[in-house]
Amino acid sequence: MHLRVITYTVDAGGTSRFIVELLKALKQSRPDARIEFVSHGDCLHHYGGLLRTHGLEIQSQDIKPPAYWRTAPGRVLNIPGTWRLMEALATSLTRWGFEIPPSALDKCDAALVPVLQGHAVPKDARRAVIATFHDTIRLESEAGLLQQTRAREWQLMRRAVASNTQLVTSSETTAARIEELFQLDARAVRVIPLSGDHDRRSLAPFTPNGWPWSNAPYILCPAHLLPHKNHRALFEAFAEIPQGHRLVLTGFRADLPRYSPLAVRLRTLARRRGLRLGQDVIPLGYVTDQTYYGLLQNAWALVMPTLAEGGGSFPVEEAVLQGIPVACSGIPVMREHMQRLGAEVLWFDPYNSADIARTLIELRRNYTFYKQRAQDQVAHVKRRSWSDVALDYWRIIDEAVGA
């Protein structure tokens, strides 16, 4: 079996973790298969570094997509800083989505697109194509997304649906939504739940004792700064509870940079509600895996106020597996995720900041009980390995090649 894994988009968070863990498990579960990673530019450099860090010997193919300069992550015409200009101006110079060149599908048995969002599958693909569509957030969210970007995402998804691409997603909730949006037959989208049991063998032990606040109890919120991550409601809730626990923010742009309009609004909200940045709220932003796992292991609790996810939440599952108490948004996909794990967390209504505040107060009042429950359930949760995930993908790949 000759499999090409193709992606041209870069994400420093859960997507990168998904791709690396999946590649590793695909290789380990079928060592006789020939697996190549296809990408270009910053994306190829990003994943090449991650593959080396994890000791993965997978051959890379540098295949440039058409009109790459119009969709290149980070800059236009290789001019530093132009991503901010294009983001602000939203000119017609740029467009959302990479065209996967037909040459990327040559000389292989099948192609796996681990992140379909932002990729256009060739209309006349002559190889079996399996693509993971992680969530419908860009298709349905009205906040924080340019209309032309949303329209382009719909166009790319319709192309994939009209082709022979086998769609995969990571939850029954998202599969049902995709089938509803695109009027597909029931079970047209295959479901492969992911794993939050990530390999940390390459990470040296880390204790976050270099920060003056790290020895006191803190609540960890690991989420990129995006509208659907719902930091606003979390800030409102945190302002309503008696202080004593700091709120630590990690994730892309969670350092609240002043060039981000959403970050500026959150800074204004914090100031208006009496939350002191750097004291009550610690906006760290993106941190390395080593630093993040150190923060997680020492966290008093983890909070996840998200309004939308695809298959659940890596940070929530990681906290559950570490015995860290979790307060979480009670949206359907998160309830499905915790039910699949057989785990108990504290639920709240993410659209109601008062309910978030009440949940955090309840956690504080009965912390001994919730901490013990979190620790006790570690031995009983239904663990799913990345090997299980890879075997499910290989099953679908084999079916697609045979068909």
N, C-alpha and C positions, 0 to 999 in steps of 0.2 A: 504494500500500500504506500503510495506516494501522496502525502497530504501537504498542502500549502495553507498556512495560517496567515491571513491578510488583514492588516489594519494600517490606517494612515492618520489616526487621531491619537492625541496624547492626553492622558488623564493621570494626575499624580496620586489619585486616591484609590477607591475600590476597584475601578476598572483595570488599573495596572496590576493590582493584586490578583484579580480574576484571571487576567491573561497569563501572567507568570505561573500561577499555581496550576492552571489548566494545561499549559504547555509542558510543565514538569510532569504532571500526572499522565498526560497522553504519551509522553516518551517512556516513562517508567512502566506503564501498563502494556505497552506494545513496543518493545525495544527493536523488533525487526522492521518496524515501519520507518519510512524515510519522511521526516518532517522538516519543512523549510519555513522560515519566517520571512514574509514579504512585507516591505515597507519602504520608506524613503525619508530623507531629510532629518528634521529634528525628531520625528517619531522613531525612525530607525536607530538613531543615536540613543534615544531614551531607553528603548527596550533592549538594545544591545548591551547597555550598561547593566540593566537589571538581570539579564540572562547570565552575564559574567559573574555578577555578585552572587547569584544562586547556583553557580557551577553548572549551568546548563549548556551542553555542547550541541547547539542546534544551528544548522547552517542558515545564514541570512541571504536574502536576495534583494538587492537594491533595484526596485522597479518604480520609476517615476510615473505618477498618474498624470493625465492630461491637465493642462492649465493649472499646474501645481501652485504657481505664484498667487493665484486668486483665492486659494483656500489654505495656504501654508500656515501652520500653527505658529503664532508668535510674531510674525512680521510679514510685510508685503515687499516684494522685490528685494528681499534680504536686508531691508533697512531697519535697524534696531528701533524699537519703540513704536513702530507703525501700527502694531495691533491695537494700541490704545486709541490712536487716531481713527482707525477704521471702525473700532467699536463705538466711538462717539459719533462719527459722521454717518455710519451705516450707508456708505456710498455704493453705487452699482459696480464699483471696481471689484468688490469681493463677493463671494457667494458661499453658501453653506453646503458642504458636501463634496466628497472626493469621488470622482469617477474611477472605478476599479478598471484598469486597462485590461483588455483581452489577453495580453501577453502574461499577465499575472496568473492566468488560468491554464497556460500552455504547459504541456509535458508533465501533467500530474493527474492523479485519479480523481481527486476531490479537493475542494477549497472550503476552508472554514473561515468565516468572517466573524470573529468573536464579539464584535460590536457593530451591529448593522447601522445604528444611528450615525448619520454623517457619511454613509457610503452608498454609492449607486452601483448596483450589480449590473453587469453587461446584459443587455436585453436578449442576446443570442448566445448566452453562455453554453459552451459545449462540454462542460464538466459538471459533475454534481456539486452544487453549492449549498452549504449549510450555514445559516446565519443566526446569530443570537440577537434578538430584539429585547433589550433589557427592561424597558419601561415605556409608558405612553406620556411621560411628563411633558416632553417638548411638543407633542401633538395637541395636548389639551390645556396646558397652563397658559393663562393670559398675562401673567406677571413676569416682568424681567426678560422677555424674549421678543426680539424684533419680529414683526409680522412677516417680513420676507423670509426670515430664517424658518419660521414655523411652516410657511407655505412650502418651502423647499424640502423640509423634513417629510411632509405629507407626500410630496412628489416622489421622493426616494423610496418611501415605504410602499407606495402604490406600485412602483416599478418592481420591487421585490415580490410583492404579492402576485403580480401578473406573470412573473417568470416561474420557473420551476424550483425556485429557492425553497428549501425546507426551513421553515421558521422554528426557532427554539426560544423559549423563555424560561424563567426560573420560578414561576409561581402559577398556581391555578387562577388566582385573581387576575394577574396580568394577561394570561392566555385568554381568559374569557373576555377581557376588555378589548384585546386586539381583534378577536373574532367578531365582536360586536361592531367595532369601528369600521372594519373593512368587509363586513358581511361574509365572513368565511364560514365554512361548515364547522360544526362542533368538532373539537379535537383536531382541527387543522394545524394548530400550533402545538408542538411537542413541549412538554414540561420537564426540565431537568433542574431540580433544586440544587443550589450551590452548597458549599461548605464554608464555615467560618473557622475551621480548625486548621489554621495556617502554620506552615513550617517556619519555626523561629531558630532553627539550629545554627544558622549563619549569623545570628545576632548576639553580640556580647552582652552580658548582664549590664543593666543600667538602672540607676536609682536617681530620680530627679531631685537631688538634694542641693543642687547649685542655685536654686531659686529660693529667695527668702520666704515665700509663701508655701513651699512644698511640704513643710513639716506639719502644717495645719490641715484639717479636713477640707477637701475640695470636691466639687461636683464636676465631672468631665462631660463636655458636649463636643464630640468629634463629628463635625459636619462642615462641608464646604459652604462658603457664604453664597447661597442661592435662595431665591424667594421661597421655594417649596420646603426648604429646611427650617423655616419658621423661627428664626432667631428673634424676630420682633416680639412674638407672643412669649417666648422664653424670657426676654428682658423684662417685659411687663410683669410676668409672674414673679421673677426673681426680686423685683422691686417691692413686691407685696409681702414677702416673707421676712421674718426677723433675721438679720444678718448673723453670720457666724461661720458660714461655709462659702468659700470663694467659688466662682463659676469660671472654669478654665475652658477656653475655646481653642480647638485645633481644627485644621483643615484648610484647604486652599482659600485664601483671602479672609480667613477667620482672624487675621491680625488687624482687621478693619482698616485697610489702607485708605488714605484720603482721596485717592483717584477713583474709588468705587462709589457711585451714588448710593447704593444700598448700605455700604459701610458708613458713609456720612450720616445717613438717616438714623442708623443704629447708634452712632456716637451722640447724635443730638438727643435721641430718646433716652440714652443712659444718663446724660447730663440733666435732662429735664426731670427724670425720675430719681435722681440722687444716687445713681450707681457710679462709683469711681473706677474708671478704667485703670488697670494696673494694681488695684487694691481689692475691690469687690469683684470685678470682672477682669480676668487675665486673658487678653487676646493674643495667644501665641502664634496662630496661623499654622501653616504647613510645617510639620516636623517629620523627622526620619522615623522609619519603623521602630528602630531601636529606642528612640526617645518616646514614641507613642506607647509602646508596650510597657515601658517603665512608668509612664503616667497612668496607664490603665491599672497596672498591678497595685499602685499606691492610692487609687481613687477611693473616696468615701462612697461614691455612687456614680452611675452614668445616667444622663438624661438625653432622650432623643425625641424632640418635638416635631418631627417631620410630618408633612402633609401628604407626601406621596413617595413611594418607592417601587422598585420593580419586583424583586423577589424577597424582600426583607432588608435586613441591615447587617452588614459585616460587624460594625462596632457593637451592636446589641448582642449578637451571638458570641463574639469574643468575650464580652463582659460576663455573659451567662456561663461560659466555659471556665472563666477565671473565678467564679463565685463572687462577683461584684453585683450589688443590688442595682436594679435597672428601673427607672421610671420612663415610660414609653408612650408614644402616641398610639391610641387605640384604633388605628385605621385597619381596614380588612386585611391588607397584605401583611401587616405586622402581626396581627392575630393568627393568621395562617402560619407564618414563620414560627411563632412561639408554640403553636399547637403541634407543628411538625417536630419540634425539638422536645416537646413534652416539658416545657419550662414555664415557670411562673414569674411574672414581673408585675409592677404596679402600672395600671393603665390610667390614662387621662384623655380628655377631649382636647385635641391640639388647637381647635378653633376657639377655645375658651381659656384665656390666661388665668382666670380665677380658679379654674379646675386644675390647671397645672400647678398653681401655687398651693392649693389644698393637698394635692398629691405629695408635693415635696415636704409640706409640713407634716403630713401623716408619716412619711418615711423618717423624718427626724424624730418624731414622738415615739415611734416604735422601731427604732433602728436595730436594736439587738435582735428582735424577732426577724426582721427582713434580711439582715445580714446572715443570720443562722440559716434561714430558708435558702438563701442564695448559695451558701456553701454546701448545704446538704444535698441540693439537687444536682450538683456537678457530677456526682457518681451515677446519676440516673437519667440524665438527658440522653436523647437518642442522637448519638454522634453520627455524622456522615462525613466520610473522608473525601479528599480530592480524587483518590483512586476510584471511588464509587462514581463521582461526577464524570471522570474520564471514560470509564467503561460505558456509561450511558451515552456519551457523545460518540464513542467508537461504534456502538450499536446502530445509531442513527446514520453515521457516515457509511457504514457497510451497507445498510438498506438503500441509501441514496445512490451509491455506486452500482449496486445490483440492479436497481430500477432503471 
